């Protein structure tokens, strides 16, 4: 690894760590100052004032705000996100379980969306101005603009209720017992529950890679190296995929990193509509119950995903485009 690349990586890691520190600080103060008193969800009627103070002391809410902040930062560095007010359980255990449920939904959906959207966008750019191009762009815009709660409910109504082809909610048919996470997802029953929500998410995300790839390809077609490739007599299809597509991938890779990072927080709408026990639905429940240890840790995990993936994309840029310099 060259010294320039090493120096660039160190700077990017430092910037990412600073951004994560700022986000963690904002989350700490926003949730404590913006949400109702969390003890309202912990304290039942009839408790004396002394008993109420005992409950606050148990969760560290009796300490000054600055001391809570220092403890919060130290615990984050150690991987300790605190204790959930609602579940009375470690926040880390809840987050990793819900995050796993979210990712088994989002990863297949993203792979499908980008696996179809990128080559389809490149192909539409080749057919620019044709009826096929018009229809393709319309479909991409339509699914990107359609609210997911609407497409989700339509899909449940048609495929789940009228046709009976798909389950309408959850990850598994109740009741079920799974010895572990892998045992829960490697079943035909899980696959049956996964197909419909994953398809809805994939259709929503399809528009971004399709339109970005198409528009970027149209810009690349005007570059000198494309004209040179045509002058050499290379087939148009080879020019399309071997030369133009590679240079048009940079904006798509950036969008993919953002999509995966945000996917760590789940799609709240889809998870609520399909009763999918993911992190997105858990964030909504945490805010509703003023469970700020769970809520702030969930947002922090999502921010860490986005920052880490953006760092990886910056490094990947230098592989896709040698013109990118380490400055």
C-alpha positions in Angstrom: 0.0 0.0 0.0 1.4 3.4 -1.0 2.0 6.1 1.6 -0.5 8.4 -0.2 -3.2 5.7 0.0 -2.4 5.0 3.7 -2.5 8.7 4.6 -5.8 9.1 2.8 -7.3 6.1 4.6 -6.2 7.5 8.0 -7.7 10.9 7.3 -11.0 9.3 6.2 -11.1 7.0 9.3 -10.5 10.1 11.5 -13.2 12.1 9.8 -15.6 9.1 10.2 -14.8 8.8 13.9 -15.4 12.5 14.4 -18.7 12.4 12.6 -19.8 9.4 14.7 -18.8 11.2 17.9 -20.9 14.3 16.9 -23.9 12.1 16.0 -23.6 10.2 19.3 -23.5 13.5 21.2 -26.5 14.9 19.3 -28.5 11.7 19.9 -27.7 11.8 23.7 -29.0 15.3 24.2 -31.9 15.2 21.7 -33.5 12.1 23.2 -33.0 13.3 26.8 -34.2 16.8 26.2 -36.8 16.1 23.5 -38.6 13.1 24.7 -41.0 12.9 27.7 -39.8 11.7 31.1 -38.8 8.0 30.5 -39.7 7.3 34.1 -43.4 7.6 33.1 -43.0 4.2 31.4 -41.2 2.7 34.3 -43.1 3.9 37.3 -46.5 2.6 38.1 -49.2 4.4 40.0 -49.1 4.1 43.8 -45.3 4.2 44.2 -44.0 6.6 46.8 -41.5 9.3 46.0 -38.7 7.3 47.5 -39.6 4.3 45.3 -39.7 6.5 42.3 -36.2 7.8 43.1 -35.0 4.2 43.4 -36.2 3.5 39.9 -34.4 6.5 38.6 -31.2 5.6 40.4 -31.4 2.0 38.9 -31.2 3.4 35.4 -28.7 6.2 36.2 -31.3 8.9 35.7 -30.6 10.5 39.1 -27.1 11.7 38.1 -26.3 15.1 36.6 -26.7 15.3 32.8 -22.9 15.8 32.2 -22.1 12.7 34.3 -24.7 10.7 32.3 -23.0 11.9 29.1 -19.6 10.8 30.2 -20.9 7.4 31.3 -22.7 7.1 28.0 -19.6 7.8 25.9 -17.4 5.4 28.0 -20.1 2.7 27.6 -20.3 3.1 23.8 -16.6 2.7 23.4 -16.9 -0.6 25.4 -19.8 -1.7 23.3 -22.4 -1.3 26.1 -25.5 0.6 24.9 -27.3 0.4 28.2 -30.5 -1.2 29.5 -33.8 -1.0 27.7 -36.5 0.7 29.8 -39.3 -1.2 28.0 -37.8 -4.7 27.6 -35.7 -4.6 30.9 -32.9 -6.2 28.9 -29.5 -5.1 27.4 -30.0 -2.9 24.4 -27.2 -4.6 22.5 -29.0 -8.0 22.6 -32.2 -6.4 21.3 -30.5 -4.4 18.5 -28.4 -7.3 17.1 -31.5 -9.6 17.0 -33.7 -7.0 15.3 -30.8 -5.9 13.0 -30.4 -9.5 11.9 -34.1 -9.7 11.1 -33.9 -6.4 9.1 -30.8 -7.4 7.1 -32.3 -10.8 5.9 -35.1 -8.7 4.5 -33.2 -5.8 3.1 -30.1 -7.6 1.6 -32.0 -9.8 -0.9 -34.2 -6.8 -1.8 -31.2 -4.6 -2.5 -29.4 -7.3 -4.4 -32.5 -7.8 -6.6 -33.0 -4.0 -7.1 -29.4 -3.3 -8.1 -28.9 -6.5 -9.9 -31.8 -5.6 -12.2 -31.6 -1.8 -12.1 -27.9 -1.4 -13.1 -27.9 -3.5 -16.3 -31.4 -2.3 -17.2 -30.4 1.3 -16.8 -27.4 0.7 -19.0 -29.6 -1.0 -21.6 -32.1 1.8 -21.6 -29.4 4.4 -22.2 -28.5 2.4 -25.3 -32.1 2.5 -26.4 -32.5 6.2 -25.5 -35.4 8.0 -27.0 -37.2 4.8 -27.9 -40.6 3.6 -26.6 -38.7 1.0 -24.5 -36.7 3.8 -22.9 -39.8 5.8 -22.1 -41.7 2.8 -20.6 -38.6 1.8 -18.5 -38.1 5.3 -17.1 -41.8 5.5 -16.3 -41.9 2.2 -14.5 -38.8 3.2 -12.5 -40.3 6.6 -11.5 -43.6 5.0 -10.7 -42.3 2.5 -8.2 -39.9 5.0 -6.7 -42.7 7.5 -6.2 -45.4 5.1 -5.0 -45.6 5.0 -1.1 -44.4 1.7 0.2 -47.3 1.4 2.6 -49.7 1.6 -0.4 -47.9 -0.9 -2.6 -47.4 -3.1 0.5 -51.1 -3.1 1.3 -52.1 -3.7 -2.3 -49.7 -6.6 -2.5 -51.1 -8.1 0.8 -54.7 -7.7 -0.4 -54.1 -9.2 -3.8 -51.4 -11.9 -3.3 -52.1 -12.7 0.4 -55.9 -12.4 0.8 -57.4 -12.8 -2.7 -55.0 -15.3 -4.2 -53.6 -16.8 -1.0 -50.2 -17.2 -2.5 -48.3 -15.5 0.3 -48.4 -15.0 4.1 -49.6 -11.6 5.1 -47.4 -10.8 8.2 -44.5 -11.9 10.3 -41.3 -13.8 9.6 -42.7 -17.3 10.4 -46.0 -18.9 10.9 -47.0 -18.9 14.5 -46.4 -20.8 16.7 -42.9 -21.8 15.9 -39.7 -22.6 17.9 -36.2 -22.0 16.5 -33.1 -23.1 18.3 -31.1 -20.1 16.8 -31.1 -17.4 14.1 -30.0 -19.7 11.3 -32.7 -22.2 12.2 -35.2 -19.5 12.0 -34.4 -18.3 8.5 -33.3 -21.5 6.6 -36.8 -22.8 6.2 -39.4 -22.8 3.4 -41.8 -21.1 5.8 -39.4 -18.2 6.2 -38.9 -17.9 2.5 -42.6 -17.8 1.9 -42.9 -14.9 4.4 -39.8 -13.1 2.9 -40.8 -13.0 -0.8 -43.6 -10.4 -0.7 -42.0 -7.7 1.5 -38.6 -8.2 -0.2 -40.2 -7.7 -3.6 -42.0 -4.5 -2.4 -38.7 -3.1 -1.1 -36.8 -4.1 -4.3 -39.4 -2.4 -6.5 -39.1 0.8 -4.5 -35.3 0.8 -4.7 -35.2 -0.2 -8.3 -35.7 3.3 -9.6 -32.5 4.7 -8.1 -29.9 2.5 -9.8 -31.9 2.4 -13.0 -32.2 6.1 -13.4 -28.7 7.0 -12.1 -27.1 4.4 -14.4 -29.1 5.5 -17.4 -28.4 9.2 -16.9 -24.7 8.7 -16.1 -24.3 6.5 -19.2 -25.7 9.2 -21.4 -23.1 11.6 -20.1 -20.3 9.0 -20.5 -21.3 8.4 -24.2 -20.0 11.9 -25.0 -16.5 11.2 -23.6 -13.5 11.0 -25.9 -12.6 7.4 -25.0 -16.0 6.2 -26.2 -15.4 7.8 -29.6 -12.0 6.2 -29.7 -13.5 2.8 -29.0 -16.0 3.2 -31.8 -13.2 4.4 -34.1 -11.4 1.1 -33.4 -14.5 -0.8 -34.6 -15.5 -2.4 -31.3 -19.0 -3.8 -31.1 -21.5 -1.4 -29.6 -22.5 -3.9 -26.9 -18.9 -4.3 -25.9 -18.5 -0.5 -25.7 -21.6 -0.3 -23.7 -20.8 -2.8 -20.9 -16.9 -2.9 -21.0 -16.1 0.8 -21.3 -19.1 3.1 -20.7 -20.7 1.1 -17.8 -17.5 0.8 -15.7 -17.1 4.6 -15.7 -20.8 5.2 -15.0 -20.7 3.0 -11.9 -19.3 5.5 -9.5 -22.6 7.4 -8.7 -24.3 4.0 -8.5 -21.8 2.7 -6.0 -22.3 5.8 -3.9 -26.0 5.4 -3.9 -25.6 1.7 -3.0 -23.5 2.5 0.0 -26.1 5.0 1.3 -28.9 2.5 0.6 -27.2 -0.3 2.5 -26.4 2.0 5.4 -30.0 3.2 5.7 -31.2 -0.4 5.3 -29.5 -1.1 8.6 -32.3 0.9 10.2 -34.9 -1.0 8.2 -37.8 0.4 6.3 -40.2 1.3 9.0 -43.2 1.4 6.7 -42.6 -2.1 5.3 -41.8 -3.6 8.7 -45.0 -2.2 10.2 -47.2 -3.1 7.2 -45.9 -6.7 7.1 -45.4 -7.0 10.9 -41.7 -7.8 10.3 -39.8 -7.8 13.6 -36.9 -5.6 12.4 -34.9 -2.7 13.7 -37.0 -0.1 11.9 -40.2 -1.1 13.7 -38.3 -1.3 17.0 -37.1 2.3 16.6 -40.7 3.4 16.2 -41.7 1.5 19.3 -38.7 2.9 21.2 -39.7 6.5 20.4 -43.3 5.8 21.3 -42.4 4.4 24.7 -39.6 7.0 25.4 -37.1 4.1 25.5 -34.2 6.4 24.6 -31.4 3.9 25.3 -32.8 1.6 22.6 -33.7 4.5 20.3 -30.4 6.3 20.4 -28.4 3.1 20.1 -30.5 2.1 17.0 -29.8 5.4 15.3 -26.2 5.2 16.2 -25.8 1.8 14.7 -27.5 3.1 11.5 -25.1 6.1 11.4 -22.1 3.8 11.9 -23.2 1.7 8.9 -23.6 4.7 6.7 -20.2 6.2 7.7 -18.3 2.9 7.3 -19.8 2.1 3.9 -19.0 5.6 2.7 -15.4 5.0 3.7 -15.3 1.8 1.8 -16.9 3.5 -1.3 -14.2 6.2 -1.2 -11.5 3.4 -1.4 -13.4 1.5 -4.0 -13.5 4.7 -6.2 -9.8 4.4 -6.7 -10.2 0.9 -8.1 -13.1 1.8 -10.5 -11.5 5.1 -11.7 -7.7 5.5 -11.7 -8.2 9.3 -12.2 -9.3 9.6 -8.6 -6.5 10.9 -6.5 -5.7 10.7 -2.8 -6.1 14.3 -1.7 
